[in-house]
Amino acid sequence: MPLRIWREPLDLDKTKVRRAEIRIIKERCRGCGFCIEFCPKDVLEVSKEPNEKGAYPPKLVDETRCALCSFCQTVCPDVAIITIEKEL
């Protein structure tokens, strides 16, 4: 069961919400699925179109749910995912 926030933080006006930009290099991916399996926010899913290697790379479901943990970038053995913090 996910944690529900029942009130707003007292320093909400002082905090900056981090937004992520996720870049996927489809031609590097070999379709291992580690990024999809280990994403804590379910931001990625398997695409329906294969790349030139015949693998099915990940595609973004909802970039706004990304917590910018960069775990997908860390577990990718092919260095096919890059996470960048967007400037607001």
N, C-alpha and C positions, 0 to 999 in steps of 0.2 A: 504494500500500500504506500503510495507516494506521500511525502510530507506536505501538508497543507499549511499555507501561511494565512493566519487568521487576522493579522494586523499588518500595518505598514511599519517598516523600520523607522526609528526616530530620526535618523540621519539621511532619509531618502533624498532630500534636496541637495545633499552634499556628495552623494555617491554617483559614480559614473557607471552606466550600464555598458558592458563591453559587448560589441557586436563583431561577429566573425565573418570572414570571407574565406570560403573553402574552394581551393582550386584542385581539380582532378586532372592529371595527365593520363588520359585514357589509353594512349599507345604504350605507356610503360607498364600498365597493370597486367598481371597474369591471372587475376581472378581468384586469389586465395580467400578473400572474404573476411580477413582479420578485422579490417576497418569497420565493416558492417556488424560483425559479431560483438565486438568489444566497445562500440559507441554507447556511452551511458544515456544518451538522449535520443537514440534512434533517428539520427539525422540522415543517414545513408541507407540505400537499398540497392539491390542488384538491378542493373539496367537490362532492358530486353534486347539491346543491340550489341553484338560482339565487336571487339576491336580487331585490328589486323592480325593479331596473334590467335584469334578465336576465343579469347577470354571475355567474360562479361564483367566489365568494370562497374564500380559503384556509381550511383547517381544521387543527387541531392533530393531529399524529400522536403525538408523545411530548414533553411539556413538560419532562421531566426531562433530556432530551438537550441542551436549550438552553444555550449557553455565555454567554448574556447579552451578546452583542456588539452588539445593537441595530441590526444591519445591515438587517434587514427593516423596521424603523421608519424608517431613514434613506432607503432606496430607494423607499419607498411614495409615489407622487405624490399620493395621495388622503388621506394621513394617516389610514389605516384600521387601523393596527396600533400598539399601544402595548406596550412591554416595561417591566416593573417588577421590581425586585429584591424578593423575598419576605423578610419578617422570619423568622428562625429562632428 
